[in-house]
Amino acid sequence: MKRFCLVAALVWLAPCSPSHAQATNRAASIRAAATRVTVPPVVTRSVPNAGGGGPTVEVKLPRDLSRYHVLEQRAQTTRTATNLTATSTNQVLTALTPGSTLLFMEKESPAAIKANARPATRPLFSTFLLKSMPPARPGEPSRTASGTLTLLADVPTPWDGASNAYVARLSVMLLTEDSAPNNPLLPMAVKFIGSQVKSIQPDKVELRKAGVDGSEEVIVTCDRYRPDVQISAYYQMTNTTRQLTLQRLTAWEMTQMIIAPPMLFAALAGGLIGGLLRLFKTSNRELPRILRYLAEGAAVGLVTVTLLLSGLLHGQIAGLTAQPQLVLAFSLAAAAGSVGAHFLDQAVQGLRGKPAS
């Protein structure tokens, strides 16, 4: 019965893959964040210029114009936009050249998030794009298309116990008020480069559909704590750089960096069994001796398992499934707790100048 309970506990603690419910919850969180925190600019007027030129467009921004870098793309060049007339602090009037694109890029990063805060889905940046297109037919006015390129992430970046690393899941999307299926801003390629990160997968995505349903996910992995992790997104011949705040680890999470919880349980349980095996070899079963044997067995078993499974035997067990790994850790800890603790006890007694018991 005891053996059955032990095996059941090991299986229950074995690591598992993310469930369908978790994926569904994340999708719902992304959708809610996209509609709640991303306020799109409003194109309030669009009239054609005399002489067949581009349209004059009035844009109402969610923030003051001074908080944006405004760039103009024409052909293969990007430059600071000069054809703007401010009608209020957050409203501008501009004459668009057919084929050109205006980009309103936020100058500032979002408000800093404390490292010990609860992770929540937030936008890292939003860039509003306004594109002017030639008329579909001769004699017709020029057309405009708009959209907001947004990068959402869980901030601060949480620690992922299964990966034993910080894992940032970035959701890249183009949000638009236009319900037309073919947005002239798409497809849009976005490439990512990181600083102080281990990997970015994939490092380039292509948005082919507007809205949350057309979003693409990028996984950024950091294998250790860094205060200066940065991500740069390159798109439309420009780029935006933002800092990733890594979540501060608790003592328990730092322990998981060394040994995973199921392996920790298996090592401690095996070490305790090893301590009991030592107890069976002696007739002196006073409470202080019992507690000392159990503590020594657990400590030596844990250290041995951490050393062997993380270093010397890591390659040999990498291909094993979770349950055999736990059984192996339990067995190694029990043997070390029984034999290794005995030698440790002899060494300590020798240093004290006392005969080993």
Secondary structure, DSSP 4 states (H G I P E B T S, - for coil): -HHHHHHHHHHHHS--PPPHHHHHHHHHHHHHHHHHH----EEEEEEEPGGG-PEEEEEE-SS-GGGEEEEEEETTEEEE---EEEEETTEEEEEPPTT-EEEEEESSPPPP--TTSPPEEEEEEEEEEEEEE--SSTTSPPEEEEEEEEEEEEESBPEETTTTEEEEEEEEEEE-S---S--TT-SEEEEEEEES-SEEESSEEEE-S-SGGG-EEEEEEESS--TTEEEEEEETTEEEEEEEPBPPPPHHHHHHHHS-HHHHHHHHHHHHHHHHHHHTT-S---HHHHHHHHHHHHHHHHHHHHHIIIIITHHHHTTS-HHHHHHHHHHHHHHIIIIIHHHHHHHHHHHHT----
